[in-house]
Amino acid sequence: MVGMRDVAKEAGVSLSTVSLVVNKTGYVSDDMRARVEAAMKELNYVPNELARNLYKNRTNLVGVIVPTIRHPFFATLTAHLQRELAAQGLRTMLCSTADAENGEVEYVDMLRRHMMDGIIVCSHTTHPNDYWTSIHRPIVAFDRVLGGGIASIGSDHEQGGRLMAHMLVNTGAHHVVMIGGPRDQFFDLAARNGDSPDDFDLHKTTFPTVRYYLALEQELKAAGVRYEYVEAGNVEDFQGYKNAVNAVLNSMPVDGVDAVVSSDIGAALCVREAMRRHISIPRDLQIIAYDGTYLTDLAGMKMTAVAQNFDKIAQVAVGNIVRAIAKEGDAKADTTSATGRKPYEPDVLIPVTLKLGDTTR
């Protein structure tokens, strides 16, 4: 096997010069670099990636933690993150917490032991904030707020809630049902502290996504439109969403429900079930999806949806993790999050858009 010593002998340079060229560190003259590269090509020398990473104290491996890749939102997000990481020369190590017991803890342990360079957290966590801040390694959170010093990004869910409300109010909706996960999960900090979430204090949650429900409710209330929240299962519980959709459609004749808002999965299930029941969409029932994944085109009719910007999310998340990795080891590096944000609000809010389909008037 050809090694760096062979390259040095072929090029007529020192071993340290070859090492500088291979590892792209330090100064090497153009002439020396050309001689080393020519020797590498002549000998078909392939650098030992593991040795290079050990030399740099890097693995070029970033963990991505999601609840489950079975969900279209997290499948789409993961694909965008992986592509963006690859563009930065980084590999992705995926952890699906619903599908791998203790996956989150194992990934954090790998990060602590420098077996990966950083983690992008996109899943709910039951760990207190000081657990994450005590790790002192590169971490970026998406749609979660993990504590001071940990960068957090998220979609502008308040904007999303307002967009949906304006659409429904302007099209004459009278009774809107929101179908989502267990309501108390949005106020996880309240639950941990034994507080009541009834006042909807956003200081009591690590879930920025609650803002789209609250913004929607506030806008509907101001417009005098009746609304209610129906709980489905956790994010990976598709049967829970199916049960919730059936319950809502069963109540239509009695309660006068004429609009449903849910994630792409809940909205798609609602479209299919309404069509099966011969409910006219959008004349008798309007449906708005939230996320804007490929599922909005596969439900049987094109759904109106609030679309999150997956390209931008991935760019910002990966940009943050790359900068955090680069700064690690710099004692003077700034590890604080952006200033001026509200408590439990992401550092960076990425705009969403309303994409019209055939499920609204």
C-alpha positions as a Markdown table, in Angstrom:
| # | Residue | x | y | z |
|---|---|---|---|---|
| 1 | Met | 0.0 | 0.0 | 0.0 |
| 2 | Val | 1.3 | 3.4 | -1.0 |
| 3 | Gly | 1.9 | 5.7 | 2.0 |
| 4 | Met | 3.0 | 9.3 | 2.5 |
| 5 | Arg | 6.6 | 8.2 | 2.8 |
| 6 | Asp | 6.5 | 6.8 | -0.7 |
| 7 | Val | 5.0 | 10.1 | -2.0 |
| 8 | Ala | 7.7 | 12.1 | -0.2 |
| 9 | Lys | 10.4 | 10.0 | -1.8 |
| 10 | Glu | 8.8 | 10.2 | -5.3 |
| 11 | Ala | 8.4 | 14.0 | -5.0 |
| 12 | Gly | 11.8 | 14.6 | -3.4 |
| 13 | Val | 10.3 | 16.4 | -0.4 |
| 14 | Ser | 10.1 | 15.9 | 3.3 |
| 15 | Leu | 7.3 | 13.8 | 4.9 |
| 16 | Ser | 6.1 | 16.9 | 6.7 |
| 17 | Thr | 5.6 | 18.7 | 3.4 |
| 18 | Val | 3.4 | 15.8 | 2.1 |
| 19 | Ser | 1.5 | 15.9 | 5.4 |
| 20 | Leu | 0.8 | 19.6 | 4.9 |
| 21 | Val | -0.5 | 19.1 | 1.4 |
| 22 | Val | -2.6 | 16.1 | 2.2 |
| 23 | Asn | -4.2 | 17.7 | 5.3 |
| 24 | Lys | -4.4 | 21.2 | 3.7 |
| 25 | Thr | -2.8 | 22.8 | 6.7 |
| 26 | Gly | 0.1 | 25.2 | 6.9 |
| 27 | Tyr | 2.0 | 27.0 | 4.1 |
| 28 | Val | 3.4 | 25.1 | 1.1 |
| 29 | Ser | 4.8 | 26.8 | -1.9 |
| 30 | Asp | 3.0 | 26.3 | -5.2 |
| 31 | Asp | 6.1 | 24.5 | -6.6 |
| 32 | Met | 6.2 | 22.1 | -3.7 |
| 33 | Arg | 2.5 | 21.5 | -3.8 |
| 34 | Ala | 2.6 | 20.7 | -7.5 |
| 35 | Arg | 5.4 | 18.2 | -7.0 |
| 36 | Val | 3.5 | 16.4 | -4.2 |
| 37 | Glu | 0.3 | 16.3 | -6.1 |
| 38 | Ala | 2.1 | 15.0 | -9.2 |
| 39 | Ala | 3.7 | 12.2 | -7.1 |
| 40 | Met | 0.4 | 11.3 | -5.5 |
| 41 | Lys | -1.1 | 11.0 | -9.0 |
| 42 | Glu | 1.8 | 9.0 | -10.3 |
| 43 | Leu | 1.6 | 6.5 | -7.4 |
| 44 | Asn | -2.2 | 6.5 | -7.2 |
| 45 | Tyr | -2.0 | 7.5 | -3.6 |
| 46 | Val | -5.3 | 7.8 | -1.7 |
| 47 | Pro | -5.2 | 9.7 | 1.6 |
| 48 | Asn | -6.2 | 7.8 | 4.7 |
| 49 | Glu | -9.4 | 9.6 | 5.6 |
| 50 | Leu | -9.5 | 8.3 | 9.1 |
| 51 | Ala | -5.9 | 9.3 | 9.8 |
| 52 | Arg | -6.6 | 12.8 | 8.3 |
| 53 | Asn | -9.7 | 13.2 | 10.6 |
| 54 | Leu | -7.7 | 12.1 | 13.7 |
| 55 | Tyr | -5.0 | 14.6 | 12.8 |
| 56 | Lys | -7.6 | 17.3 | 12.6 |
| 57 | Asn | -9.6 | 16.0 | 15.6 |
| 58 | Arg | -12.6 | 15.8 | 13.2 |
| 59 | Thr | -14.9 | 13.0 | 12.0 |
| 60 | Asn | -16.8 | 15.0 | 9.4 |
| 61 | Leu | -19.9 | 13.3 | 10.8 |
| 62 | Val | -23.0 | 15.2 | 12.0 |
| 63 | Gly | -25.8 | 13.5 | 13.9 |
| 64 | Val | -29.4 | 14.5 | 12.9 |
| 65 | Ile | -32.0 | 13.6 | 15.5 |
| 66 | Val | -35.6 | 13.4 | 14.4 |
| 67 | Pro | -38.7 | 11.7 | 16.0 |
| 68 | Thr | -39.3 | 9.3 | 13.0 |
| 69 | Ile | -38.4 | 9.3 | 9.3 |
| 70 | Arg | -41.8 | 7.6 | 8.6 |
| 71 | His | -43.4 | 11.1 | 8.9 |
| 72 | Pro | -43.3 | 13.0 | 5.6 |
| 73 | Phe | -42.2 | 16.3 | 7.3 |
| 74 | Phe | -39.1 | 14.7 | 9.0 |
| 75 | Ala | -38.4 | 12.6 | 5.9 |
| 76 | Thr | -38.3 | 15.7 | 3.8 |
| 77 | Leu | -36.3 | 17.7 | 6.3 |
| 78 | Thr | -33.8 | 14.9 | 6.7 |
| 79 | Ala | -33.3 | 14.7 | 2.9 |
| 80 | His | -32.6 | 18.5 | 2.7 |
| 81 | Leu | -30.3 | 18.4 | 5.7 |
| 82 | Gln | -28.3 | 15.5 | 4.3 |
| 83 | Arg | -27.9 | 17.2 | 0.9 |
| 84 | Glu | -26.8 | 20.5 | 2.5 |
| 85 | Leu | -24.3 | 18.7 | 4.9 |
| 86 | Ala | -22.9 | 16.8 | 1.9 |
| 87 | Ala | -22.3 | 20.0 | 0.1 |
| 88 | Gln | -20.2 | 21.1 | 3.1 |
| 89 | Gly | -18.2 | 17.8 | 3.0 |
| 90 | Leu | -20.0 | 16.4 | 6.0 |
| 91 | Arg | -21.7 | 13.0 | 6.4 |
| 92 | Thr | -25.1 | 12.5 | 8.1 |
| 93 | Met | -25.7 | 10.0 | 10.9 |
| 94 | Leu | -29.5 | 9.7 | 11.4 |
| 95 | Cys | -31.2 | 9.0 | 14.7 |
| 96 | Ser | -35.0 | 8.3 | 14.7 |
| 97 | Thr | -35.9 | 8.4 | 18.3 |
| 98 | Ala | -39.2 | 6.6 | 17.9 |
| 99 | Asp | -37.5 | 3.8 | 16.0 |
| 100 | Ala | -34.3 | 3.4 | 18.1 |
| 101 | Glu | -34.4 | 3.1 | 21.9 |
| 102 | Asn | -32.0 | 5.3 | 23.7 |
| 103 | Gly | -30.9 | 6.7 | 20.3 |
| 104 | Glu | -30.7 | 10.3 | 21.5 |
| 105 | Val | -28.6 | 9.5 | 24.6 |
| 106 | Glu | -26.2 | 7.4 | 22.5 |
| 107 | Tyr | -25.7 | 10.2 | 20.0 |
| 108 | Val | -25.0 | 12.7 | 22.7 |
| 109 | Asp | -22.5 | 10.2 | 24.2 |
| 110 | Met | -20.8 | 9.9 | 20.8 |
| 111 | Leu | -20.7 | 13.7 | 20.6 |
| 112 | Arg | -19.1 | 14.0 | 24.0 |
| 113 | Arg | -16.5 | 11.4 | 23.0 |
| 114 | His | -15.7 | 13.3 | 19.8 |
| 115 | Met | -17.0 | 10.4 | 17.6 |
| 116 | Met | -19.0 | 13.0 | 15.7 |
| 117 | Asp | -18.5 | 16.7 | 15.2 |
| 118 | Gly | -22.0 | 18.0 | 16.0 |
| 119 | Ile | -25.7 | 17.3 | 16.3 |
| 120 | Ile | -28.8 | 18.9 | 14.8 |
| 121 | Val | -31.7 | 18.2 | 17.1 |
| 122 | Cys | -35.2 | 18.2 | 15.5 |
| 123 | Ser | -37.1 | 16.0 | 18.0 |
| 124 | His | -38.8 | 16.6 | 21.3 |
| 125 | Thr | -36.6 | 15.9 | 24.3 |
| 126 | Thr | -37.4 | 15.3 | 27.9 |
| 127 | His | -34.0 | 16.4 | 29.1 |
| 128 | Pro | -33.9 | 19.7 | 31.0 |
| 129 | Asn | -32.0 | 22.6 | 29.4 |
| 130 | Asp | -29.0 | 22.2 | 31.6 |
| 131 | Tyr | -28.4 | 18.7 | 30.2 |
| 132 | Trp | -27.9 | 20.2 | 26.7 |
| 133 | Thr | -25.9 | 23.2 | 27.8 |
| 134 | Ser | -23.6 | 21.1 | 29.9 |
| 135 | Ile | -22.4 | 19.2 | 26.8 |
| 136 | His | -20.3 | 22.1 | 25.5 |
| 137 | Arg | -20.1 | 20.7 | 22.0 |
| 138 | Pro | -21.7 | 21.9 | 18.7 |
| 139 | Ile | -25.5 | 21.6 | 18.8 |
| 140 | Val | -28.2 | 23.3 | 16.7 |
| 141 | Ala | -31.9 | 22.9 | 17.5 |
| 142 | Phe | -34.7 | 23.1 | 14.9 |
| 143 | Asp | -38.2 | 24.0 | 16.2 |
| 144 | Arg | -36.9 | 23.4 | 19.7 |
| 145 | Val | -35.3 | 25.7 | 22.3 |
| 146 | Leu | -32.8 | 23.8 | 24.3 |
| 147 | Gly | -31.3 | 26.6 | 26.4 |
| 148 | Gly | -29.0 | 29.6 | 26.3 |
| 149 | Gly | -25.9 | 29.1 | 24.2 |
| 150 | Ile | -27.5 | 26.6 | 21.9 |
| 151 | Ala | -28.5 | 28.0 | 18.5 |
| 152 | Ser | -32.1 | 27.5 | 17.6 |
| 153 | Ile | -33.9 | 28.0 | 14.3 |
| 154 | Gly | -37.5 | 27.6 | 13.4 |
| 155 | Ser | -40.2 | 28.4 | 10.9 |
| 156 | Asp | -42.3 | 31.5 | 11.6 |
| 157 | His | -45.3 | 29.6 | 12.9 |
| 158 | Glu | -47.1 | 32.7 | 14.1 |
| 159 | Gln | -47.1 | 33.9 | 10.5 |
| 160 | Gly | -48.4 | 30.5 | 9.5 |
| 161 | Gly | -51.2 | 30.7 | 11.9 |
| 162 | Arg | -52.2 | 34.2 | 10.7 |
| 163 | Leu | -52.1 | 33.0 | 7.0 |
| 164 | Met | -54.5 | 30.2 | 7.8 |
| 165 | Ala | -56.8 | 32.4 | 9.8 |
| 166 | His | -57.0 | 35.0 | 7.1 |
| 167 | Met | -57.8 | 32.4 | 4.5 |
| 168 | Leu | -60.5 | 30.8 | 6.6 |
| 169 | Val | -62.1 | 34.1 | 7.7 |
| 170 | Asn | -62.1 | 35.5 | 4.2 |
| 171 | Thr | -63.7 | 32.4 | 2.8 |
| 172 | Gly | -66.5 | 32.4 | 5.4 |
| 173 | Ala | -65.6 | 29.6 | 7.7 |
| 174 | His | -67.9 | 29.3 | 10.7 |
| 175 | His | -66.4 | 26.4 | 12.7 |
| 176 | Val | -62.7 | 25.4 | 12.5 |
| 177 | Val | -61.3 | 22.3 | 14.0 |
| 178 | Met | -57.5 | 22.0 | 14.5 |
| 179 | Ile | -56.2 | 18.4 | 14.7 |
| 180 | Gly | -52.8 | 18.0 | 16.3 |
| 181 | Gly | -50.7 | 16.1 | 18.9 |
| 182 | Pro | -51.5 | 15.9 | 22.6 |
| 183 | Arg | -52.1 | 19.5 | 23.7 |
| 184 | Asp | -50.2 | 19.3 | 26.9 |
| 185 | Gln | -47.0 | 18.4 | 25.1 |
| 186 | Phe | -46.8 | 22.0 | 23.9 |
| 187 | Phe | -46.4 | 23.1 | 27.5 |
| 188 | Asp | -43.8 | 20.6 | 28.5 |
| 189 | Leu | -42.0 | 23.0 | 30.9 |
| 190 | Ala | -45.3 | 23.7 | 32.7 |
| 191 | Ala | -45.8 | 20.0 | 33.1 |
| 192 | Arg | -42.3 | 19.5 | 34.5 |
| 193 | Asn | -42.7 | 22.3 | 37.0 |
| 194 | Gly | -46.3 | 21.4 | 38.0 |
| 195 | Asp | -47.7 | 24.6 | 36.6 |
| 196 | Ser | -50.9 | 25.0 | 34.7 |
| 197 | Pro | -50.6 | 25.7 | 31.0 |
| 198 | Asp | -54.1 | 27.2 | 30.8 |
| 199 | Asp | -52.8 | 30.7 | 30.4 |
| 200 | Phe | -50.9 | 29.7 | 27.3 |
| 201 | Asp | -47.7 | 31.2 | 28.6 |
| 202 | Leu | -45.1 | 30.7 | 25.9 |
| 203 | His | -42.4 | 30.7 | 28.6 |
| 204 | Lys | -43.7 | 27.3 | 29.5 |
| 205 | Thr | -42.8 | 25.5 | 26.3 |
| 206 | Thr | -39.8 | 24.3 | 24.3 |
| 207 | Phe | -42.1 | 23.8 | 21.3 |
| 208 | Pro | -42.1 | 26.9 | 19.1 |
| 209 | Thr | -44.7 | 25.1 | 16.8 |
| 210 | Val | -47.4 | 25.9 | 19.4 |
| 211 | Arg | -47.4 | 29.4 | 18.1 |
| 212 | Tyr | -49.2 | 28.5 | 14.9 |
| 213 | Tyr | -52.1 | 27.0 | 16.9 |
| 214 | Leu | -52.2 | 30.0 | 19.3 |
| 215 | Ala | -52.0 | 32.6 | 16.5 |
| 216 | Leu | -54.7 | 30.8 | 14.6 |
| 217 | Glu | -57.0 | 30.7 | 17.6 |
| 218 | Gln | -56.4 | 34.3 | 18.5 |
| 219 | Glu | -57.2 | 35.5 | 14.9 |
| 220 | Leu | -60.3 | 33.3 | 14.7 |
| 221 | Lys | -61.5 | 34.5 | 18.1 |
| 222 | Ala | -61.1 | 38.1 | 17.1 |
| 223 | Ala | -63.1 | 37.4 | 13.9 |
| 224 | Gly | -65.9 | 35.7 | 15.9 |
| 225 | Val | -65.3 | 32.3 | 14.3 |
| 226 | Arg | -65.9 | 29.2 | 16.4 |
| 227 | Tyr | -62.9 | 26.9 | 16.8 |
| 228 | Glu | -61.7 | 23.9 | 18.8 |
| 229 | Tyr | -58.7 | 21.6 | 19.1 |
| 230 | Val | -59.0 | 17.9 | 18.7 |
| 231 | Glu | -56.1 | 15.8 | 20.0 |
| 232 | Ala | -54.6 | 13.0 | 17.8 |
| 233 | Gly | -51.6 | 10.8 | 18.9 |
| 234 | Asn | -48.0 | 11.6 | 18.9 |
| 235 | Val | -46.2 | 12.5 | 15.7 |
| 236 | Glu | -45.6 | 8.9 | 14.8 |
| 237 | Asp | -49.1 | 7.7 | 15.7 |
| 238 | Phe | -50.8 | 7.8 | 12.3 |
| 239 | Gln | -53.8 | 5.8 | 13.6 |
| 240 | Gly | -54.4 | 8.4 | 16.2 |
| 241 | Tyr | -54.8 | 11.0 | 13.4 |
| 242 | Lys | -57.1 | 8.7 | 11.5 |
| 243 | Asn | -59.3 | 8.3 | 14.6 |
| 244 | Ala | -59.3 | 12.0 | 15.2 |
| 245 | Val | -60.3 | 12.7 | 11.5 |
| 246 | Asn | -63.2 | 10.2 | 11.8 |
| 247 | Ala | -64.4 | 11.8 | 15.0 |
| 248 | Val | -64.4 | 15.3 | 13.5 |
| 249 | Leu | -66.2 | 14.2 | 10.3 |
| 250 | Asn | -68.8 | 12.3 | 12.4 |
| 251 | Ser | -69.6 | 15.5 | 14.3 |
| 252 | Met | -70.0 | 17.6 | 11.1 |
| 253 | Pro | -73.8 | 17.3 | 10.9 |
| 254 | Val | -74.3 | 18.2 | 14.6 |
| 255 | Asp | -71.5 | 20.7 | 15.2 |
| 256 | Gly | -71.5 | 22.4 | 11.8 |
| 257 | Val | -67.8 | 21.9 | 11.3 |
| 258 | Asp | -66.8 | 23.4 | 7.9 |
| 259 | Ala | -63.0 | 23.7 | 8.1 |
| 260 | Val | -60.1 | 21.4 | 9.3 |
| 261 | Val | -56.5 | 22.4 | 9.9 |
| 262 | Ser | -53.9 | 19.8 | 10.5 |
| 263 | Ser | -50.4 | 18.6 | 9.5 |
| 264 | Asp | -50.0 | 17.2 | 6.0 |
| 265 | Ile | -50.8 | 13.7 | 7.4 |
| 266 | Gly | -54.0 | 14.8 | 9.2 |
| 267 | Ala | -55.1 | 16.9 | 6.3 |
| 268 | Ala | -54.5 | 14.2 | 3.7 |
| 269 | Leu | -56.4 | 11.7 | 5.8 |
| 270 | Cys | -59.2 | 14.2 | 6.1 |
| 271 | Val | -59.4 | 14.7 | 2.3 |
| 272 | Arg | -59.5 | 11.0 | 1.6 |
| 273 | Glu | -62.1 | 10.3 | 4.3 |
| 274 | Ala | -64.3 | 13.2 | 3.2 |
| 275 | Met | -64.2 | 12.0 | -0.4 |
| 276 | Arg | -65.1 | 8.5 | 0.7 |
| 277 | Arg | -68.1 | 10.0 | 2.6 |
| 278 | His | -69.0 | 12.2 | -0.5 |
| 279 | Ile | -68.5 | 15.4 | 1.5 |
| 280 | Ser | -68.0 | 18.2 | -1.0 |
| 281 | Ile | -64.6 | 19.8 | -0.7 |
| 282 | Pro | -64.3 | 22.8 | -0.5 |
| 283 | Arg | -68.0 | 23.8 | -0.7 |
| 284 | Asp | -69.0 | 22.0 | 2.6 |
| 285 | Leu | -65.5 | 21.4 | 4.1 |
| 286 | Gln | -62.3 | 23.4 | 3.7 |
| 287 | Ile | -59.0 | 21.7 | 4.6 |
| 288 | Ile | -55.7 | 23.4 | 5.1 |
| 289 | Ala | -52.5 | 21.4 | 5.6 |
| 290 | Tyr | -49.5 | 22.6 | 7.6 |
| 291 | Asp | -45.9 | 21.7 | 6.4 |
| 292 | Gly | -46.2 | 21.6 | 2.6 |
| 293 | Thr | -44.4 | 18.3 | 1.9 |
| 294 | Tyr | -45.0 | 16.0 | -1.1 |
| 295 | Leu | -48.1 | 14.7 | 0.6 |
| 296 | Thr | -50.0 | 17.8 | -0.3 |
| 297 | Asp | -50.1 | 16.5 | -3.9 |
| 298 | Leu | -50.9 | 12.9 | -3.2 |
| 299 | Ala | -54.1 | 13.1 | -1.1 |
| 300 | Gly | -56.5 | 12.8 | -4.1 |
| 301 | Met | -56.7 | 16.5 | -4.7 |
| 302 | Lys | -54.1 | 19.2 | -4.4 |
| 303 | Met | -54.3 | 20.6 | -0.8 |
| 304 | Thr | -54.0 | 24.2 | 0.2 |
| 305 | Ala | -51.0 | 24.3 | 2.6 |
| 306 | Val | -48.8 | 26.5 | 4.7 |
| 307 | Ala | -45.4 | 25.4 | 3.4 |
| 308 | Gln | -42.3 | 25.5 | 5.4 |
| 309 | Asn | -39.1 | 26.4 | 3.5 |
| 310 | Phe | -37.1 | 23.2 | 3.7 |
| 311 | Asp | -34.2 | 24.6 | 1.5 |
| 312 | Lys | -33.8 | 27.6 | 3.8 |
| 313 | Ile | -34.2 | 25.5 | 7.0 |
| 314 | Ala | -31.4 | 23.2 | 5.9 |
| 315 | Gln | -29.1 | 26.1 | 4.8 |
| 316 | Val | -29.5 | 27.9 | 8.1 |
| 317 | Ala | -29.2 | 24.8 | 10.2 |
| 318 | Val | -26.2 | 23.5 | 8.5 |
| 319 | Gly | -24.6 | 26.9 | 8.3 |
| 320 | Asn | -25.0 | 27.2 | 12.1 |
| 321 | Ile | -23.5 | 23.7 | 12.8 |
| 322 | Val | -20.6 | 24.3 | 10.4 |
| 323 | Arg | -19.8 | 27.6 | 12.2 |
| 324 | Ala | -20.1 | 25.9 | 15.6 |
| 325 | Ile | -17.8 | 23.1 | 14.6 |
| 326 | Ala | -15.3 | 25.7 | 13.2 |
| 327 | Lys | -15.3 | 27.7 | 16.4 |
| 328 | Glu | -15.0 | 24.7 | 18.7 |
| 329 | Gly | -11.6 | 24.7 | 20.4 |
| 330 | Asp | -11.4 | 28.5 | 20.1 |
| 331 | Ala | -11.4 | 29.6 | 23.7 |
| 332 | Lys | -12.6 | 33.1 | 22.6 |
| 333 | Ala | -15.4 | 31.8 | 20.3 |
| 334 | Asp | -18.8 | 33.2 | 21.0 |
| 335 | Thr | -21.1 | 30.3 | 22.1 |
| 336 | Thr | -24.1 | 32.5 | 23.0 |
| 337 | Ser | -27.3 | 32.5 | 21.0 |
| 338 | Ala | -28.5 | 35.6 | 19.2 |
| 339 | Thr | -29.6 | 38.4 | 21.5 |
| 340 | Gly | -32.9 | 40.2 | 21.5 |
| 341 | Arg | -35.1 | 37.2 | 21.1 |
| 342 | Lys | -38.0 | 36.4 | 23.4 |
| 343 | Pro | -37.6 | 33.6 | 25.8 |
| 344 | Tyr | -38.2 | 30.2 | 24.2 |
| 345 | Glu | -38.3 | 31.8 | 20.8 |
| 346 | Pro | -35.8 | 30.6 | 18.1 |
| 347 | Asp | -32.9 | 32.8 | 17.2 |
| 348 | Val | -33.8 | 32.7 | 13.5 |
| 349 | Leu | -37.3 | 32.6 | 12.2 |
| 350 | Ile | -37.8 | 31.4 | 8.6 |
| 351 | Pro | -40.9 | 32.7 | 6.7 |
| 352 | Val | -43.6 | 30.3 | 5.6 |
| 353 | Thr | -45.8 | 30.6 | 2.5 |
| 354 | Leu | -49.5 | 29.8 | 1.8 |
| 355 | Lys | -49.8 | 27.7 | -1.3 |
| 356 | Leu | -53.3 | 27.5 | -2.7 |
| 357 | Gly | -54.8 | 24.3 | -3.7 |
| 358 | Asp | -58.3 | 22.8 | -4.4 |
| 359 | Thr | -59.3 | 22.3 | -0.7 |
| 360 | Thr | -60.2 | 25.9 | 0.0 |
| 361 | Arg | -62.7 | 28.3 | -1.5 |
